[in-house]
Amino acid sequence: VQIVESGGGLVQPGGSLRLSCAVSGRTFGDGVMGWFRQASGKEREFVAALSWSGGSIRYADSVRGRFTMSKDNPKDMVYLQMNSLKPEDTAVYYCAARRGRTKVGVWARQNEYDYWGQGTRVTVYS
């Protein structure tokens, strides 16, 4: 399984970006896709996650109402629409994939994921 993120860049506060995550070689029918981010000098943190089969989406409190995660099952793509960006959203954003279902309550745990992309950098500057 290969995961490739794209769409990062420079944006001013209040602006928007749309991140894409392409998943290739996925042979598992169901699973969970997550977005995480890591700011300089900080630990990687959960942003959002959804399952391929269900309709639930989970968000971190810090992004709820501003970020929207979505999926395109036939294309094996997930997206992260980021609106009203703030300087504190500056980070490298990672896409991750988990084989198989699990409880929504653990979607935020990094060790639940089996595959990770290389990340795409988002910089929100004044």
Secondary structure as the mmCIF struct_conf table of DSSP 4:
data_model
#
loop_
_struct_conf.conf_type_id
_struct_conf.id
_struct_conf.beg_label_comp_id
_struct_conf.beg_label_asym_id
_struct_conf.beg_label_seq_id
_struct_conf.end_label_comp_id
_struct_conf.end_label_asym_id
_struct_conf.end_label_seq_id
STRN STRN1 GLN A 2 SER A 6
STRN STRN2 GLY A 9 VAL A 11
TURN_TY1_P TURN_TY1_P1 PRO A 13 GLY A 14
STRN STRN3 LEU A 17 SER A 24
BEND BEND1 GLY A 25 GLY A 25
BEND BEND2 GLY A 29 ASP A 30
STRN STRN4 GLY A 31 GLN A 38
TURN_TY1_P TURN_TY1_P2 SER A 40 GLY A 41
BEND BEND3 LYS A 42 LYS A 42
STRN STRN5 GLU A 45 SER A 51
BEND BEND4 TRP A 52 GLY A 54
STRN STRN6 ILE A 57 TYR A 59
TURN_TY1_P TURN_TY1_P3 ASP A 61 VAL A 63
STRN STRN7 ARG A 64 ARG A 64
TURN_TY1_P TURN_TY1_P4 GLY A 65 ARG A 66
STRN STRN8 PHE A 67 ASP A 72
HELX_RH_3T_P HELX_RH_3T_P1 ASN A 73 LYS A 75
TURN_TY1_P TURN_TY1_P5 ASP A 76 ASP A 76
STRN STRN9 MET A 77 MET A 82
BEND BEND5 SER A 84 SER A 84
HELX_RH_3T_P HELX_RH_3T_P2 PRO A 87 ASP A 89
STRN STRN10 ALA A 91 ARG A 99
BEND BEND6 GLY A 100 GLY A 100
HELX_RH_3T_P HELX_RH_3T_P3 VAL A 104 VAL A 106
TURN_TY1_P TURN_TY1_P6 TRP A 107 ALA A 108
HELX_RH_3T_P HELX_RH_3T_P4 GLN A 110 GLU A 112
BEND BEND7 ASP A 114 ASP A 114
STRN STRN11 TYR A 115 TRP A 116
STRN STRN12 THR A 120 VAL A 124
#
